[in-house]
């Protein structure tokens, strides 16, 4: 199984540009083994040949490695810190913030950012870049239609103003949707662009090896403006932030230091 998986990693990197060796091995192997067995394959080699023949299977593979679990205002207290403590400082320096929501899954995160920003500046001036490796997730994000459970933490005032209920689903207003630009992006391989005033990268680094995390933190730091903020997930505290030219300003918020 070891060599079988190693060959699968090599083949998938050639085919998709995704380097599975940078994901935690035991976790990823377990997840993919469960998928290929469910699909009737007996080995990673068979699974790879199946993926080459069937685009739908490739989509399922991408779904499996990305874990698109999200909701609006996930860990709401953190978003409150962003709104009350972090954003006012950033907006004082610059009213036209450049914001990147990395590994944004189905869009709840960048849209949450837009909902919060709408309290400070006109929607016409909000531009948020949002990226994910999974094109299917991005297509869902662009639609902007969500189940009720995704909106449990959305304040009533924002829900009334920016969502329309359609049966058991909620449709996000075009005004909010137009503030976010979605694009496919591989955190492990593609350029980061920038400079950004705020980068939101939450609940994705837990799936990567320490080596991959280090590479990502360095790239994120390089993509931030001096004084820019990185917002990470609730299990992703950076214990050696100064190594990346960052300093903690609140729990799960890090600021880029002057060189």
N, C-alpha and C positions, 0 to 999 in steps of 0.2 A: 504493500500500500504506500510506503514511503517514496519509492522510486516512481510509482504510478502518479502520485500527487505532484512530485517535482517536475515530471514531464508535462503534466497538465498546466502547472504554473508557467513553464516556458512557452507552451503552445498558446495559452490564453494571452500572454503578454504580446506575442507576435500578432495574434488576431485582433486584440482589442486595445492594446497599449496599457492594460491594467496589470500592475505587478502585484500578484497575490502574495508574494514573499514578504511584502511590507505590512501585511495584515497578520494579526495574531494567529499562529498556525492551528493550534488545537481547536479554537473557536470556529475558524473559517472552515476547516476540514470537516468538523462535525456538521456544520450547517449545510455544506455542499453534498456531503455523503447522504444526508437525509433527503435532499432534493433529488439526487440521481437515483436513489433506491426507489423513491416514490414514483419516479418516471420509468422504472423498469430497467435501468442500466445496472451493470454488474461491476463496473470499474470506472475510474476517472478517464481512462483511454476511451472506453465506449461512450461516456458522457460527452467528451470533447468531440468525437465524430458526430454525435447526435446534434450538438450545438452548431457544427459546421453545416449540417443539412437543414436545420430548422431555426428560422429567425425568432420564432415565438419562444423556443427554448433558451435562446440567447437573452431575450428579455427577462425570462424567469430567473436566469442566472444573475443578471444585473439586479433584479429585485432582491434576490437572496443576499447578495453581498452588501447592499446599501441599507437594508432595514429602514424603509420609509415610514417611520412612526413619528407623527408630529401632531401638534395642536396649537391653536392660537394662545398666546400668553403662557406658554409652557413654563413652569416654575415662576408663577406670576410675581412673586416678591422680587425676583431678580429684575424683571421688566420695570417694576416700580422704582428700583434703585436707578436704573437707566434713565427713566423719565424725570425723576426728581433731582438726581445728583449728577449724573454723567452728561446728559444732553444739554442742560442749561450752560455748562462750561464750554462744551464744544460749539454751541451756537453763538456764544459770546464772541468767540474767535472768528467764526465763519458762518454766515447764514446759508451758504450753498454747500452743504456737507456732501462729501463723496462717501457712500456707504456700500459695503459688499457683504451680502449674506452668503457665506460659503457652505456647500453641502446642504442646500436649502430644502431638500426632499420635495414635498408637494406644495410648498409655497407659504405655509402658515407663518413661518418665521419672518420672511421679508414683508409680508402683508401686515403682521403685527407691528413691525417697525414703522410702516407707513401710517398705520392707525394712530400710533403714539405721536409721530411727527406732525400729524394733522392738527394736533392741539397747539403747535408752536408756529408753524409756517403754512402758507397756502399750498394746497395739493399740487398746483401747477409748478411749484418750485422744488418738489421732492423727486429725486431720482435715486433709486436703489438698484444696484446690480445684484442679481441672484443667480447662483450656479449650482449645478448638481451633475454627477456623472451619469445619472439615469434619465434618458430622454423621455421615458414613459411618465416618470414623476414630474418632469418639467411640463409635459403636455397637460397633466392634471392641474398643475399650478396655474398655467395660463388660462384654463377654464374658469378657475375661481369659484367652484361649486363644492360645498363641503357638508358632511353629515353633522347633525346636531351635536354629537359628542365632541367634535373638534372646537366647538364654540363655547364650551362650558365656562371657560375663564374670561370670556370677552365681556367687558363692562356693558350693562344694559344700554347706556346712552350711545355707545359706539355700535352696538348690534342694531339698534333702531335706525341709526343714521346711515349705516353703510352696508347692511345686509337685507336681502329680500327673501322671505321664506317661500319655498316651493315644495309643498308636501313635507317630506322628512328632511329635505335638504335646504341649505342656505346659499344664496347666490350673492357674491361680493359685488359691490358697485363698480361700474366701469371707471369712476373717478379714482378709486384706490388701485384698481388693477393697472391703470395707465402709469402709475408711479414706479412700477417695478419692471426691469428689463431682465428676462430670463435667458440663460445661455448654458450649453453643455460645457462642463469643465471637470478635469481630473486633477484633484488636489495633489496627487503624487507625481504628476508628469507635466502638466501644462503651466505656462507662465502665469504669474499672479497679477500683473498689471499694477495699477495704482498711480500716484499715492492716494491712499484712502484715509479718511478721518476716523472711520469706525469700521471694524471688521467683526462680524458675528460668525463665530465658528463653534457650534455647540453640538454636543452629543454625537460626534463622529470620531474624534481622536481615540476614544476608548477602544476602537476596533483595530488600531494600528500598533505595530511594534514600537519599542522605544526609539529605535533608529529612525523610523518613519516620522514619529512625532517630532523628533529633534529637527529633522529636515523641514517639516511643515512650519514649526515655530520660527525658524530662521527666515523662511520665505515670507511668512506673515509679517514679521518685524520689518523686513526690508520693504514691504508693500505699504507700511503705515507712514503717515506724516509724523514729524516730531510733535509729540503731544497727543497723537492719535490713540484710539482705544481699541483693545481686543476684548471681546465679550465671549467667554467660554461656557461650557456646560457645567451642570452641578456635580459632575464626578470628575472634572478635568482641571482641577487646581494645578497651577504651574509652580512647583516648589523651588525651581532655580531660575526664576524669571530674568534675573540680571544677566544671565548667560546670553539671553537673546536681546539685550538692550531694552528690557521691559521692567516696570515696577508695578506692584499691586496698588490699586487705588481704592478698591473695595473687593469683597469676596467675589471671585470670578470675573473681575475687571482689571485689565492691565494697560498701563500707559507707556507709549514709546518715549524713551529718554533721549535727551540731546546727546550727540556722540561726544 
